[in-house]
């Protein structure tokens, strides 16, 4: 799985918005969501978008691996204090 940080922005004194994308299997992206839900910090999951990647290599007519998924995520870290 690969994760790419797209944007980090301070929205208020104690609020941090993080936008990132990830590629991997559906199971890997699902595990990432589970880890976000289980974080010891107060976060708000603003959006999660998952899509199956279907890329065809025109020269060889080969498709991408059947289990390749892409996800975009937006979260807000509301507090740096543990729950």
C-alpha positions in Angstrom: 0.0 0.0 0.0 1.2 3.5 -0.7 0.0 6.7 1.0 0.4 10.2 -0.4 -0.1 13.4 1.7 -2.0 15.9 -0.4 -2.7 18.8 2.0 -2.2 19.7 5.7 -3.9 22.9 6.9 -4.3 24.5 10.4 -8.0 25.4 10.5 -8.1 26.7 14.1 -5.8 26.9 17.1 -6.3 23.2 17.8 -7.7 21.8 14.6 -5.6 20.3 11.8 -7.0 19.2 8.5 -5.2 16.4 6.6 -6.1 15.3 3.1 -4.4 12.2 1.7 -4.7 9.4 -0.8 -3.8 5.8 -0.7 -3.5 2.9 -3.2 -3.6 -0.8 -2.3 -5.9 -3.8 -1.9 -9.4 -3.3 -0.6 -8.4 -5.1 2.6 -5.5 -2.7 3.1 -7.7 0.4 2.6 -10.3 -1.1 4.9 -7.6 -1.6 7.6 -6.4 2.0 7.2 -10.0 3.1 7.9 -10.1 0.8 11.0 -6.9 2.3 12.3 -8.2 5.9 11.8 -11.3 5.0 13.8 -9.2 3.5 16.6 -6.7 6.4 16.9 -6.4 7.6 20.5 -6.9 11.2 19.3 -10.2 13.0 18.7 -10.6 13.0 14.9 -13.5 13.7 12.6 -13.5 11.8 9.3 -14.8 14.3 6.8 -14.8 12.1 3.7 -13.7 8.8 2.4 -13.9 7.8 -1.3 -12.9 4.4 -2.5 -12.8 3.3 -6.1 -11.5 0.3 -7.9 -8.7 1.0 -10.3 -9.2 -0.3 -13.8 -6.3 0.7 -16.0 -5.6 -1.0 -19.3 -2.1 -0.9 -20.8 -2.9 -0.2 -24.4 0.2 -1.7 -25.8 -0.3 -5.1 -24.2 -4.1 -5.0 -23.4 -3.3 -5.9 -19.8 -5.5 -4.8 -17.0 -4.3 -3.6 -13.6 -4.3 -6.2 -10.8 -7.9 -7.2 -9.9 -7.5 -6.1 -6.3 -6.1 -2.6 -6.8 -8.1 0.2 -5.2 -7.6 3.9 -4.7 -8.9 6.0 -1.8 -9.0 9.7 -1.0 -9.4 10.7 2.6 -10.0 13.9 4.5 -9.8 14.1 8.3 -9.7 16.8 11.0 -7.6 16.3 14.0 -9.7 18.1 16.6 -7.4 17.7 19.6 -3.9 16.6 20.4 -5.2 15.4 23.8 -5.9 11.6 24.2 -9.6 10.6 24.4 
